[in-house]
Amino acid sequence: MRLIYSVFAALLLSVVSATAGSSYLAFSLGASFEHHKFDVWNGPATPGRRALTASARSSDFAVALGRRDAFHIGKRPYDLEFELFERQNSHFTAIGPAGNHPTAIRTTSVLLSAWTPIAHGDKWTLKAGAGVGARHSIFRMRGPGIAFTTDDRAPYAMLGLRYIKNVGQRTRVFTEIRAHTRPPIYSAGGPMQGPLEHNSAGITLRMGLQITLGK
């Protein structure tokens, strides 16, 4: 985790010094609504695995560094953005034939995305974006015959719409909606290592502030 934050800080300093005036720093808060599927070890009393599902709501906060009009495809401009965010799932219950399983997931993610305007007015812009990234998740699950904490790492992808409004010379507020998905993750090793498979998909709603850097 410290390495991720160190890389982000180094990237922030280098990009700010090189692109001041066209770069921005963004802070945002969000809420996610996700559907989870688990395939976990059955516990010492029964061989095999158990299938579980859950719907969960979580909160997240993010910091992002972006550059406006970073590149063009044809005549269309694209903003490039690098984001680091933390998602803390509220405790939820995964359910299956074996019973109820109190579960919590905390996720740290990095995302590289590109955004392009699709509509605009005098003081507002609507942008569409897509991105790919990587995330690290920590699982805590309890249930009949099992109790474990484990983690995994995985890629993921997102599509989004972002509404941006100018509120000052160097400040903009934005709100956005994202659809995101993660492929199934298979934990390595023996049966005591927790989820043998986990995948999820959902929608994130977010609000935030962009601050233009430099003069």
Secondary structure, DSSP 8 states (H G I E B T S, - for coil): -HHHHHHHHHHHHHHHHHHTTTEEEEEEEEEEEEEEEEEEE--TTS-SEEEEEEEEEEEEEEEEEEEEEEEEETTEEEEEEEEEEEEEE--EEEEETTEEEEEEEEEEEEEEEEEEEEEE-SSEEEEEEEEEEEEEEEEEEEETTEEEEEEEEEEEEEEEEEEEEE-SSSEEEEEEEEEEEEEEE---SSGGGSEEEEEEEEEEEEEEEEEE---
